[in-house]
């Protein structure tokens, strides 16, 4: 696990890699501060939908496509992990 990833971020990185079948990407190598979309990990809108579905299954809450905060929430592994920590059903 990367020293810069928290345990929650690493768990989420593993979910991203497995849910999106990211070949050649190791969960530990995902920089928590790097963008998930376009320049960073290179995800697209279809990936976002698949990821939102997996997050709802694993963490028990819905990420809504019409949420005006999605750009911020999905901006990086760190911001997505923080959002999940606030909303997950324990």
VEXDREN-2710 file (C-alpha; in Angstrom, 1 decimal):
% VEXDREN-2710
k/r/px/py/pz
1/UNK/0.0/0.0/0.0
2/UNK/1.3/3.4/-0.9
3/UNK/2.4/5.5/2.1
4/UNK/0.3/8.4/0.9
5/UNK/-3.0/6.4/0.8
6/UNK/-5.1/6.1/3.9
7/UNK/-6.6/2.6/4.5
8/UNK/-10.0/3.9/3.3
9/UNK/-8.4/5.3/0.2
10/UNK/-6.6/2.1/-0.5
11/UNK/-9.8/0.1/-0.1
12/UNK/-11.5/2.5/-2.5
13/UNK/-8.6/2.3/-5.0
14/UNK/-9.0/-1.5/-5.0
15/UNK/-12.7/-1.1/-5.7
16/UNK/-12.0/1.3/-8.6
17/UNK/-9.4/-1.1/-10.2
18/UNK/-11.6/-4.2/-9.9
19/UNK/-14.9/-2.5/-10.8
20/UNK/-13.5/-0.9/-13.9
21/UNK/-11.1/-3.7/-14.9
22/UNK/-8.2/-1.3/-15.0
23/UNK/-5.5/-3.4/-16.7
24/UNK/-2.0/-2.5/-15.6
25/UNK/-3.1/-0.2/-12.8
26/UNK/-2.2/-1.2/-9.2
27/UNK/-4.5/0.2/-6.5
28/UNK/-1.4/1.2/-4.4
29/UNK/-0.1/3.3/-7.4
30/UNK/-3.2/5.5/-7.6
31/UNK/-2.1/8.9/-6.2
32/UNK/-4.8/10.1/-3.8
33/UNK/-4.5/13.7/-5.0
34/UNK/-4.4/13.0/-8.7
35/UNK/-7.5/13.6/-10.9
36/UNK/-9.6/10.5/-11.5
37/UNK/-10.9/11.8/-14.8
38/UNK/-9.3/13.0/-18.0
39/UNK/-5.6/13.7/-17.2
40/UNK/-5.0/11.6/-14.1
41/UNK/-6.4/8.1/-14.1
42/UNK/-8.3/8.9/-17.4
43/UNK/-11.7/7.7/-16.4
44/UNK/-14.8/8.8/-18.4
45/UNK/-18.5/9.3/-17.7
46/UNK/-19.3/5.6/-18.2
47/UNK/-16.7/4.8/-15.6
48/UNK/-18.3/7.2/-13.3
49/UNK/-21.7/5.5/-13.6
50/UNK/-20.1/2.1/-13.0
51/UNK/-18.2/3.4/-10.1
52/UNK/-21.2/5.0/-8.5
53/UNK/-23.1/1.7/-8.8
54/UNK/-20.3/-0.2/-7.1
55/UNK/-20.0/2.4/-4.3
56/UNK/-23.7/2.1/-3.6
57/UNK/-23.4/-1.7/-3.4
58/UNK/-20.4/-1.6/-1.1
59/UNK/-21.1/1.4/1.1
60/UNK/-24.9/1.5/1.2
61/UNK/-25.7/5.0/-0.2
62/UNK/-26.5/6.4/-3.6
63/UNK/-24.3/8.9/-5.5
64/UNK/-26.8/10.9/-7.6
65/UNK/-25.9/11.8/-11.1
66/UNK/-27.6/15.2/-10.7
67/UNK/-25.6/16.2/-7.6
68/UNK/-24.0/19.5/-8.4
69/UNK/-21.0/18.5/-6.2
70/UNK/-20.0/15.5/-8.3
71/UNK/-17.1/17.3/-10.0
72/UNK/-15.6/18.0/-6.5
73/UNK/-16.6/14.6/-5.1
74/UNK/-15.1/12.6/-8.0
75/UNK/-12.1/15.0/-8.4
76/UNK/-9.6/12.6/-6.8
77/UNK/-9.4/9.4/-4.8
78/UNK/-9.0/11.4/-1.6
79/UNK/-12.1/13.5/-2.1
80/UNK/-14.2/10.5/-3.1
81/UNK/-13.0/8.5/0.0
82/UNK/-13.8/11.5/2.2
83/UNK/-17.3/11.7/0.7
84/UNK/-17.8/8.0/1.3
85/UNK/-16.6/8.3/4.9
86/UNK/-19.2/11.0/5.6
87/UNK/-22.1/9.1/4.0
88/UNK/-21.5/5.4/4.2
89/UNK/-24.0/3.2/6.1
90/UNK/-22.1/1.4/8.8
END
